[in-house]
Amino acid sequence: MTRPATRETVAQIIRECRTRRGINQKDLAKRIRVTPATVSNYETGRASVSSEMLFKIMTALDYMVVFRPVETESKKYYRKIKQEAKDAK
């Protein structure tokens, strides 16, 4: 099972992708229309990044983003109950 990314993990990914592309925080900030301080806050984990902003950042850095739904405990429970009902037949 894949775990949801933490704020720190997202911060590391943003910084690594930006530096791999050779773009500084100021230039990224211009591309996504935020302040350089906001980019810094994203990269240090001091600010949360919405899925929309993460998409915007990665698009500006020319990376493809794929969002996958996270399986919740209730979905697992439902799936288990459904399987048990099938097995009982």
JORA-V354310 format. One record per pair of residues at least 12 apart in sequence whose ideal C-beta (glycine too) atoms are under 7 Angstrom apart, sorted by the first residue. I is the first residue (numbers start at 1). J is the second residue. D is the distance in whole Angstrom. If there is no record, write none. Layout:
BEGIN
I,J,D + I,J,D
END
This chain:
BEGIN
1,71,7 + 4,70,5 + 7,45,5 + 7,48,6 + 8,45,5 + 10,49,5 + 10,54,7 + 11,42,6 + 11,43,5 + 11,44,6 + 11,45,4 + 14,42,6 + 14,43,5 + 14,57,6 + 15,43,4 + 17,58,7 + 17,61,5 + 17,63,6 + 18,61,6 + 21,61,5 + 21,62,7 + 23,61,7 + 25,39,4 + 25,40,6 + 28,60,6 + 31,60,4 + 32,56,5 + 32,57,6 + 32,60,5 + 51,67,6
END
